Amino acid sequence: MKKTVTIQDFIDALGMEGLLTTIDGQQSCAALMALYSDAELKEAAGRAVSGVTYNSLEAGEGSLFVCKGAHFKEQYLEDAVAKGAVCFVREDPDASEAVSCSLVGSEEEAAAAAGIKNSAHWPCLGIYVRDIRKAMPVIAETFYGKLSDDLCMIGITGTKGKSTTAYFMRYILDDWMAASGGRRSAICSGIDNYDGVIEEESHLTTPEIMELYMHMDNALNSGISHMTMEVSSQALKYDRVTGVTFEAGAFLNIGSDHISAIEHPDFNDYLEAKLRLFGHCRKACINLDCDEQERIKAASADCPYVISFSQNDESADVYGYDVRSKEGKVTFRARGRSIEGYPDFDEEFALGTFGTINIENALAAISLSALTGVPMEYVKSGLAKAKSPGRMEVFYSEDGKRIAIVDYAHNKLSYEKFFETIKDEFPGKKMLIVFGCPGGKAFARREELGTIAGQHCSYSIITEEDYGEEDVNKICSEIAGFVKAAGGSCEIITDRVEAIKKAISLMDDDTILFLPGKGRETREKRGIKYIDTPSDADVVMEFMK
């Protein structure tokens, strides 16, 4: 049974981490004691907390509300208090000296701090911290406990392939669980989240820390033993996985991406964020075929046990070879040796997913399976049936002559690997592409993706892709300029559904249509809201008939 967590527990935990600055504006215990009796102090600090959230829509009676985010408004705090929040945590703009004391505050002071008048019997009291990002993992672990000690967590990072590798692991684990009487495994990915209670399309590659702990808690309470998750550079940089320990982690690859004022100022910052994964892992695997080997191997020293995988280096602990592909169906062999606690193997594998582009992801999944003790028969059976929704999904016209491929590819490395694969799989075919770039971040993609499209495609249609608060026409015009500079032809159709319909109308039997970026996502970020839209896969299935 879950123990009762009180406001004092959060104060103690935040104080122990040196994050606590003031409580209701009081800098010291002496100042508080001068205002309140021992009984008042004990009663205030002893109030139970029923839940933790940063979303005012989810606040309820007895909840703790976290004030965070670039779009935070005081109205959100007022709404949380009106719904019964008993305390709030927010960043102290003065970041004064840390304190450690019991929580207390007058009703008038607390109500003023929260922007509320005439609050209920107990006001919503303010806990101020020096860094709200670093405070959130402390808050989550204080409320839920150290959950990764009881749940086998598998973390995957890389510039490309995180979602596919996560889904490969999901199929492998689910086959194993089905045979051994366990529950279907949990997943937190850029595609969707499943924890035994919630199954939903995701907004973030890695959830915020309090949502992650909620998913972990749901999984454990549902009898689930394993959870696979993507770990983004933003999650590692901004403490979304602080306090979480992965039984096994995978470093897939690294390319230049997510460089902007609100993400990573440069490639070095991006790589350094990715490399933090090793500090969260008991075991890890690294790809010997990716760039920055020296820095990756140096950082992997933070992990107690590390193995390698490769398609090019036979000295790797897991080595993939003899790759064969026919009409998109892929088979290959993989050899594993000297992996602690796992039998040596040399086996043939088949992939349920299109394209040799996924061999790297499959080798990572095989390595993760060995590190977590999954029997080989389920590694093979899981990979043979594994599919990732919206990831390299191939659709054919009724006569089988026209082909459309839907994918989540959204950066330079993914685009390059895709066109390399298509050139091998479908020599001589023309390429038609519908794509865009997100607003407000990863600005380098506009040039990189526009240039690649101009070089490889006979025609490009530039459209929306979560343009957010930036002008969609401006984004599309910038991309179009790079397409043309690379020698390509293009047009702009900002409505994504209409853009795909137009592309389908331009197809002939010698054309492959590539639809990257959104996969099976059913929402577009327009402004600060997510608007429901048909997925790329849905549009293709309807209009390719």
N, C-alpha and C positions, 0 to 999 in steps of 0.2 A: 504494500500500500504506500502511495506517495506521501512523504512527510509534508507537514504544513510549513510553508516558507513565509517568513514575515518580512516586513520592511527593514527591520534591524539586520536580517541576514544579508540583504543587498548592501546596506551601509557597511557592514563588516567586510564583505567581500571587496567592495570598491575601495575601501580604506586600505585593506591589505595590499592591493595592487598599486597604491599611491595615486589613485585617480580621483578620489573625493576631494572637493575644494570647499564647498559650503553646503549647509543644510538650512533652507529657508533664510538665507542671508546671514546666518550666525557663523562667525569664524572660530568659535571655541566652545567647548563644553561648559566653561564657566559662564559664558553669556547666556547659554540655554538654561542652565540651572538657576540663574537669577530670575528667569521669567516663569519657570514651570516647576511644579512639585515633582517628587520622585514618582508619585502615582501617575501623574500625567505623562511623564517621560516613558514609563513602562507601558502604559496603555497605547500610546502613539506608536512606539517602536514595535509593539507586539501585534499590530494589526496584520492579519493574514493577507497574502497576495494571491489572487485566484488565477492570474494569467499575465503574460507580458506581451506587449505589442507596440509597434510604431504606427499602426494603422488605426485611426480614430474610429473607423467603421467596425473594427473588431473589439474595441474597448468595451468593458462591461463592469458589473459590480465587483469591486475589489481588485481591479486590474492595476498594473503598473504601465504607464504610458511613456514611451521614449520619443523625445522631440528630435527628429533628425531629417536630413535631406535638403537638397537645394530648393525644393518647392514647399518647404514647411511653412505653414501659416499659423498664427496664434489661434485662429478659429478651430484648427484641428485639436488643439489642447483644450479649448473650451468645450468642444463636442465630447472629448474623452471624459472630462470631469462631469459633464451632464449625464453621462452614461454610468457613472459610478466609480471612476478611477480613484484610487486612494493615494497615489503618489505619482510624480512624474520625474523623469531624469532628463537633463538637458546639459549641453555644453556651457561651461562658464566662460563668458567673453573675456573676463579678467584673468582667468586661469591662475587664481591666487594659490597660496600654499595649501598643500593637502592637509586635511584634518581627519580625525577619527573620533566620532562621538555618537551618542544616541540621537535618533531623529525626534524633533519636536518643532512646533511652530505655532504661533497664534492663528486663530481662524482668520482674522483680518489680513495678516501678513501673507498667509498661504493663499488665500483667495485672491489677493492682489497679485501675487507672483504668478498665479495661474490665469489671471484676467477674469476671475469669476467673483461674483458678489453673492452673499447669502447662500453659501454652499451648505451641504447637508451637515449633520452633526459633526462628523470629522471632515476637515477640509482635505483637498488634494495637496499634499505637501511636496515641496520641491527639493530634489537631490541634484546638486550641481557637480559636474565632473570636468576634468581638464581636457578630455578627448572622448567625444561620444562614440567614435568608431571603436576605440579600444575598450570602452565601457560595455558595449553591446555583448561581446562574448562572455564577459564576466556575469552580466545579467542573465544571459541564456543558461549558462552552466549552473548558476546559483538556483535558478528555478527548476531546471530539468535534471540536473546531476551530470556526471561525467559519462554520457551515454555511449561514446565510442569504445569504452571498456567492455561493453556488453554486446555490441553490434559489430559484425565484421564489415568494416568500411573499406571500400576500394576507390581510390581517387585517380583521376586521369587528367593530365594537362598537356598542352601542345597548341601550336597555331592552327593546325587542321587535324581532323580525324577523331576529336574527342567524343562526339555523339555516336559515331559508328562503332568505335571501340567499346563505349559504354553499352550499346545495344548488343554487341557480340557477347559481352560478359553477362548481360541479362539473360540471353538465350541459353548460354552455357550453364549458368547457375540454376535457371528454372528447370532445365532438363535434369540436373543433379538432384534438386529438391523434389521434383516429381517422383523420382526413383527411390528417394530415401525417406519420403514422408514429410518433407519440410514444406513451408509455405513459399509461394512465388516471391522472388527477390524484389527489393525496393530499388527505385532509381530516381535520381535527380539529374536531369539533363537539360540541354538547351531546347529539347523538343517537348518533353513532358516530365511530370513528376508522378510517382506512384509510391505510396507508403503503407498500403493495406487498408487505409481509411479514405485517403484523398487520391483521386486520379484526375489530373488536370493538365492543360497546355501550359507551358512555362513562359514567364516573361524574361527571366534572367538565366544565363548559363549556369550560374551558381546562386542559390537563393541567399537572401540576407540571413545572418547567423541565427536569428530567433525563429525564422521559418524553417531553417535547416534542422534545428533542434526539435521543433514540432514534428517534422517528418520522421526524424530518428525515433522520437518518443512514440509516435503512432506505429511505426514499424515494430518496435519492441513489444508494444502492447498487443499487436496483431500476431505475435508469434513468428515474425520474420527474423531470420538470422543474418542476412547479407544485404548490404546496400551499395550500389555502384553510383558514383557521381562524377560529373565533370567539374574540374576545378579551374576556373578562369584566372587570368592574370589580375583582374580587378579584385576577385575574391581574395587572392593571396596578398595583394598590396594593401587592401582596405579591411583586413582582419575578419573576413566573412567565414574563415575556417579556423580561426585561432581557438585553441583548446580541443580541436578535433584531431584524433589520431587515426591514421589510415593503416590498416593491417598491410595493405600493399598499394603502391602508387606507380604510375607509369608516366614517363616523360617521353612524349611521342616525337616532337620535332620543334623547330623554332624558325620563324620567318619574321620579317618586318611587318608589324600590324599594330592597330590600336594606338597609334602615335597621334596625340592631340593634347590640347591644354587641359582637358578634363579626364584624360586617361593616363597615358605615359608620355612624358616630354620628349623621350628619345628611345632608341632601340635598347640601350643599356638598361634603362629603367624597366622596360618591358621584360627583358631577359632575366634581370635580377628578381623581378616579381615571380616569374615562372619557377625559378630555381628554389624558391622558398618551399616548394612542395616537399623537398627531401627532408626538411626539418620536421615535417608532420608524419613521416612514414616509419613504420617498423621495418618494412622491406620495400624494395623498389626495383623497377626495370628501366633501362635506358636504351634508346635507339642509337646504334653506332653509325647509322647512315645519315644522321642529320648534322647540320652545321653546329659550330661552337662546342665541339667535343671537349676541348681542354677545360673550358669553364663548367660544362655540365658534369664532367667527371670529378672536378674539384669540389663542386657543390654537393655531389652525391655522397661525399664523406660525412655529411650530416645524418645519413641514414645508416643504421647498423648493418644491413645486408642488402647488397645490390647485385643484380644480374643484368646481362645485356641481350639484345636481340638485333638481328641484321639480315638483310638479303644479300649483302656484298662481302661481309667479313666472316669467313668460316670459323674464326676463333670465338665468335659470339656464343654465349651459353644456349641461346635458341637461334638456330640458323635456318632460314627459309630458302629453298632452292627448287629447281625443276618446276617452274611456274608454267602452267598451260591454260590457255583460254580459247574456247570455241563458242561463238555466238553469245558472248557475255558470260558463259558459265566457266568458273575458275576452279582449277585444282592446283595443288602444290604439295611439296613435301616439307616437313620441318623436323629438325633434329635437335634434341635437347640433351644436355649432359652436365653432370656435376652440379646439379641444383639441389641445395640442401633439403633433405627430407622428401625428395621426389625422384621416382625411378627415371633412369635415362630412357629416351625414346627416339625413334625415327619412324615417323608415320606420314601417311598421305591424308590430306585434308581437302574437303570441298567447301566452297562458299555458297551460301544461299543468296548472296548479294552480287549484283552486276559489277564486273570490271576488276582488272588487276590492280587498280588504284588502291584496293582495300587489303592487299597483302600485308602492308606495314601494320595496319590496324589489327589484322588477324594474328600476326606474330606477337603484338603487344598483349592481346587477349590470351594467347597461349601462355605467355610468360606470367601474366597475372594469375592465371589458373594454377600454374605450377607453384607459385608463391603462396597461394591460399589452399593448396592441397586438393583441388578438384580432380577426380579420377579422369584419366585420359579419354575413356569412352564417352563421357559427357562433354568434354571439350570438342571432340569430333562431331558428335551429334548436334550440339548447339550451334557450332559454326555452319554446319550443313543447312540449317533451316533459318539462320539469323537474317532478319531484315530490319532495316532502320527506316521508319516512316518518313518519306520525303527525302531520303538520302539515296542518291543515284537510282531513283525509281524510273524505270523505262516503260513508256507507253507506246503502243503501236496503233496505227489506223486499222480499220477493219480488214483491209487487203494486205496488211503487214508490211507495206512499202514505206510508209512515213513513220519516223521515229521522233519522239520527244522525251527528253530526260530532265526530270525534276530533281533539284538538289539544294542543299543548304550552303553550298560553296559561297564564300563572301569575301575572300581575301586573295592576295596575289599567289601565295603558295598553292591554295586549293584550285584556283583557275589554271595555273600552269600544269599541275598534275592531271587535271581533267582533260585538257586539250592534248596532252601527251598520250593519255590512255585512248582517247577517241581516235587519234591518228593511227594508233596501232590496231585498234579493234575494227575501225571502219575506214580503211584507206580510200582516199578519193572522194569521200562525201563532203558536201558543202556544209558549213555551219551557220546557223541563224541563232541569234541570242536576244533574250529579253532580260534586262537587268537594271539595277539602280545601286545607289549607295545611301547609307543612313545619314541623317542630319545631325550636325553638332559634334561629330567625332570621327576618328579614323579618316581624316581628310586626304591622306596620301592614297587611299584606295581609289579615289576618283581618277587620278592619273594612271595608277597601276592597272586597274581593271579596264579603263577605257583604252589604254594602249594595247593590252593583251587582246581585247575584243577586236580592235581595229586590225591587229596582225593576223588573227585566226579566223575571223568570221566574214562571210560574204555580205552580211547585213546585220545591223544592230538596232534594236528598239530600246530606247532609254526610258525608264519609268520610275515610279515611286518605290522606295524600300525603307519604310519607317523614317520618313523625313522629319518627324517631330516638330520642333519649333522653327526650323529653318525653311526657307522658301524652296519648295520642290522644283520649281522651274529653274531656279538658280543652280541647284545641284545637278539637274539633268543637263543644263547647258554647259556646265563645266566638264562633265563626263563626255558629252558629245564632241567638245573641242579636242579632247585627247584621242577619241576614236578617229576623228578625221585626220589629226596630225600623224597618226600611225598608218594612214592610207585606207581606212575603212569608210564605209557608207552607213548612215544612220538617220533615224528620225526620233522625235520625242513624242511619247503619248503618256501623259502623267498618270492616267487611270490604269492600274496594273491589269485589271481584267480585260479592258479594251485593248491594251498593248498585246496581251497574249492572243486574243482573238485575231488581231491583225496579223500577228506572226504566223499563226496557223493557216490563215488564208494565203500567205506567201509561200507556203511549203510545196515542194514537189518531191518526187520519189528519190531524188538524189540529195535531199536536205535532211540534216538532223537539227532539231530545235532544242536549244539548251536554255533551261529556266532555273538559274541559280539564285540563292539568297534567302528564299522563304520556305521552300519545301512544302510541308503540309500545314504551315501556320495559317490560322484563320482570322488574324487580326493585323491591321496596319496601324502604326503609331502616327497619328496626325495631330499636331499640336502636342498637348500633354495627355491626350486620351488615346486609348486603343479602340479602334473601330472594327466591328465585325465585317469580314470580307470572305468571299470564297477563296479556298486555297488554290495555289497554282495547279496542284494535282486535280482538284475538282474541275477547274476550267478546262484543262487538257482533256479529261475524260469526257466532258460534255461536248466539246467542239471538235475533237479529233474523230468523231464517229463518221 
